[in-house]
Amino acid sequence: MKTLNINSQVRIKLTPCGIEKLKKKHKKLRSFCPSIGDFKPPETDKDGYCEMQLWDVMNIFGEDMYNGNMNLPFETNIQIDDAKFEAEGEED
């Protein structure tokens, strides 16, 4: 069995709903800390994937991940670097 740490970096492809969720979170944080500046969407690769820690994905988007939601914040496939997974995980 392999172990995936919630601190692992994963790659997700955000939808417009996901970008909007990040904007709202940024706006709320900025009300407490104006020095963080304007919202900037996460950098993406040529395929449209951005990288985040798994716990952050769960924290930000968890409440939106349910069966039947037609406005998911990211596409349903999450990419994990196999080399990092092997290095961080354990095999029984």
Backbone as a ProteinNet text record, in pm:
[ID]
protein_1_A
[PRIMARY]
MKTLNINSQVRIKLTPCGIEKLKKKHKKLRSFCPSIGDFKPPETDKDGYCEMQLWDVMNIFGEDMYNGNMNLPFETNIQIDDAKFEAEGEED
[TERTIARY]
84.2	0	89.1	46.6	120	48.9	124.3	69.3	84.9	-21.7	-17.9	-30.7	65.1	65.8	-19.5	-97.5	-181.5	-100	29.3	117.3	173.9	146.3	196.9	141.6	224	179.9	97.8	-17.5	-100.4	-127.7	-168.3	-199.3	-347.4	-413.2	-555	-577	-684.6	-722.7	-847.8	-830.7	-941.1	-1045.1	-1170.6	-1279.7	-1305.8	-1390.4	-1426	-1483.2	-1557.6	-1611.5	-1498.2	-1393.4	-1278.5	-1203.3	-1185.7	-1119.4	-1201.9	-1334.5	-1421.7	-1411.3	-1403.6	-1389.4	-1258.9	-1149.8	-1021.3	-1027.5	-1098.7	-1114.2	-1186.4	-1294.5	-1371.2	-1286.1	-1208	-1120.1	-1017.3	-959.4	-861	-923	-1044.1	-1112	-1133.1	-1173	-1194.1	-1062.1	-955.4	-824.5	-774.9	-800.9	-753	-822.3	-947	-1016.6	-944.9	-872.5	-796.3	-651.8	-603.2	-462.4	-449.9	-475.8	-474.3	-340.8	-233.2	-101.4	-80.4	-171.6	-150.4	-170.6	-227.2	-238.6	-357.5	-359.2	-469.4	-463.4	-577.6	-587.1	-514.1	-439.6	-375	-408.1	-466.7	-495.8	-365.8	-374	-253.1	-191.7	-59.8	8.7	-27.2	-43.3	-76.4	27	33.8	122.7	50	112.9	54.6	-76.6	-100.3	-223.7	-332	-302.1	-399.7	-400.3	-300.5	-293.6	-213.9	-262.1	-186.7	-149.5	-54.3	-5.6	-39.2	-92	-127.1	-100.7	-89.4	-80	-219.1	-221.9	-348.1	-437.2	-380.3	-462	-527.3	-459	-512.8	-629.9	-615.3	-725.1	-847.5	-826.8	-938.3	-1000	-916.5	-964.2	-1046.6	-997.6	-1063.5	-1187.5	-1175.9	-1281.1	-1364.6	-1331.9	-1397.8	-1549.4	-1605.8	-1751.5	-1820.1	-1745.7	-1802.1	-1790.9	-1726.8	-1703.3	-1808.9	-1919.2	-2025.1	-2089.1	-2145.4	-2207.9	-2325.6	-2325.4	-2433.5	-2403.6	-2292.1	-2256.9	-2218	-2292.7	-2265.3	-2164.5	-2122.2	-2027.8	-1905.5	-1838.7	-1719.6	-1610	-1529.2	-1422.6	-1300.5	-1286.5	-1178.1	-1222.4	-1155.1	-1187.1	-1160.1	-1228.9	-1226.4	-1096.3	-1009.1	-879.7	-777.9	-712.5	-604.8	-475.8	-373.9	-246.8	-150	-79	23.2	150.4	261.4	390.1	426.4	430.1	458.6	591.4	692.8	823.8	815.2	744.5	729.2	640.9	538.6	449.8	528	611.4	693.4	789.6	847.5	945	878	756.4	686.8	608	567.2	480.4	557	480.6	539.6	477.7	554	500.5	504.4	396	392.7	437.6
-117.3	0	124.1	225.2	351.2	453.8	550.1	656	788.7	866.4	999.9	1099.8	1188.3	1288.1	1407.3	1463.1	1576.9	1702.5	1700.9	1812.1	1797.1	1684.9	1661.2	1764	1798.3	1885.4	1802.7	1856.7	1793.5	1897.2	1848.1	1937.4	1925.5	2041.7	2044.7	2144.5	2122.6	2215	2287.3	2413.3	2492.3	2523.5	2529.1	2573.2	2720.7	2787.8	2926.3	2937.3	2837.2	2837.5	2832.6	2756.1	2747.8	2878.9	2944.5	3075.6	3175	3171	3261.2	3235.3	3108.3	3072.4	3130.1	3118.7	3174	3326.5	3392.3	3537.8	3579.3	3507.3	3539.5	3520.6	3413	3388.7	3500.8	3541.4	3649	3780	3809.1	3932.3	3935.3	3821.9	3813.2	3833.3	3767.1	3783.6	3926.7	3988	4124.6	4224	4193.5	4283.6	4289.4	4183	4179.5	4224.6	4206.1	4235.3	4298.4	4428.7	4494.6	4485	4460.6	4459.1	4338.3	4240.7	4124.4	4156.2	4272.7	4315	4254.4	4277.4	4231.6	4081.2	4024.8	3881.5	3850.1	3742	3688.8	3540.9	3493.4	3350.1	3270	3146	3063.6	3044.3	3034.3	3006.6	2865.7	2850.5	2719.4	2679.1	2548.4	2499.8	2505.4	2455.3	2461.6	2384.9	2290.2	2211.5	2269.1	2379.2	2444.6	2397.9	2319.5	2269.8	2365.4	2383.3	2457.8	2360.5	2399.2	2311.4	2371.3	2284.8	2325	2207.8	2236.1	2126.8	2065	1932.2	1861.1	1916.5	1947.9	1999	2130.9	2213.5	2342.6	2322.8	2227.4	2194.4	2150.9	2063.8	2015.1	2128.6	2214.3	2324.5	2424.6	2462.3	2565.2	2511	2391.8	2343	2227.6	2179.6	2061.4	2067.7	2180.8	2190.4	2187	2209.9	2209.3	2073.3	1979.3	1848.7	1748.6	1745	1649.9	1600.1	1481.3	1417.9	1501.8	1534.5	1612.2	1759.5	1808.2	1948.8	1971.5	2055.5	2084.6	2198.3	2258.3	2370.2	2338.4	2230.4	2191.2	2295.9	2314.2	2414.4	2371.6	2241.8	2192.7	2062.8	2027.8	1903.2	1786	1675.7	1567.5	1488.8	1501.3	1432.2	1518.7	1458.1	1524.1	1451.5	1526.7	1465.5	1470.5	1359.4	1347.5	1299.1	1361.6	1321	1183.6	1082.2	945.5	934.6	1006.4	997.5	1049.1	1158.9	1213.6	1122.4	1065.7	975.6	855.3	798.6	684	724.9	844	888.4	917.6	973	1009.5	894.8	800.2	692.4	574.7	475.7	353	236	133.2	10.4	-97.2	-174.3	-287.9	-414.2
0	0	0	-70.6	-75.1	12.1	58.2	142.2	70.1	68.5	10.3	123.7	135.6	240.3	197.6	289.4	252.3	221.1	252.1	215.2	74.3	8.1	-127.1	-225.8	-323.1	-430.2	-529.1	-568.9	-671.4	-779	-893.8	-1005.8	-1038.3	-1047.9	-1082.3	-1195.1	-1269.6	-1375.6	-1328.2	-1288.9	-1235.8	-1343.2	-1300.8	-1386.7	-1355.5	-1432.8	-1398.2	-1256.5	-1211.9	-1074.9	-972.2	-1001.5	-911.9	-902.5	-1015.9	-1017.1	-935.3	-952.5	-876.9	-727.1	-688.2	-546.5	-491.1	-567.5	-524.2	-512.9	-605.9	-599.9	-472.8	-439	-318.4	-192.7	-190.5	-75.7	-63.2	-176.4	-177.3	-128.2	-174.9	-134.5	17.1	73.7	217.7	292.8	247.3	310.8	299.9	184.8	162.1	254.7	295.5	387.6	522.6	557.7	682	662.2	541.1	512.7	373.3	361.7	230.2	157.1	229.7	166.6	74.6	73.9	-12.5	-160.2	-189.8	-328.3	-401	-531.7	-616.3	-638.7	-671.6	-701.9	-831.3	-828.7	-949.7	-955.3	-1065.8	-1076.2	-1067.8	-1021.8	-1014.7	-1153.4	-1155.1	-1281.2	-1326.6	-1456.8	-1512.9	-1616.5	-1640	-1745	-1879.4	-1983.1	-2117.5	-2129.2	-2038.4	-2040.8	-1948.9	-1879.8	-1794.1	-1649.6	-1609.5	-1471.8	-1383.4	-1260.5	-1159.4	-1048.3	-966.2	-860.7	-724.4	-636.4	-500.7	-408	-277.5	-182.4	-166.7	-148.4	-139.2	-28.3	88	197.8	159.7	81.9	40.6	-55.8	-148.1	-239.9	-160.4	-61.8	19.3	100.9	158	240.8	160.4	43.7	-36.6	-107.3	-164.4	-253.9	-198.5	-79	-25.1	-24.3	17.8	28.2	-108.3	-214.1	-349.1	-417.8	-352.4	-413.1	-365.6	-435.3	-403.1	-531.6	-524.3	-638.8	-687.7	-814.3	-873.9	-890.6	-835.7	-852.8	-997.9	-1064.4	-1205.7	-1222	-1111.7	-1115.6	-1031.4	-1065.2	-989.3	-1003.2	-899	-903.4	-985.5	-1008.2	-1092.9	-1157.7	-1266.6	-1334.4	-1240.3	-1259.9	-1161.5	-1155.2	-1252.5	-1246	-1173.1	-1073.6	-1000.3	-1037.1	-1074.9	-1111.8	-993.8	-977.2	-873	-940.6	-911.3	-967.5	-912.5	-999	-955.3	-880.9	-925	-860	-716.5	-695.8	-561.6	-477	-538	-466.7	-414.2	-497.1	-456	-344	-353.7	-253.9	-120.5	-124.3	-1.1	57.8	-27.4	17.2	72.1	117	169.2	94.6	76.9	18.7	124	132.3	226.9	158.2
[MASK]
++++++++++++++++++++++++++++++++++++++++++++++++++++++++++++++++++++++++++++++++++++++++++++

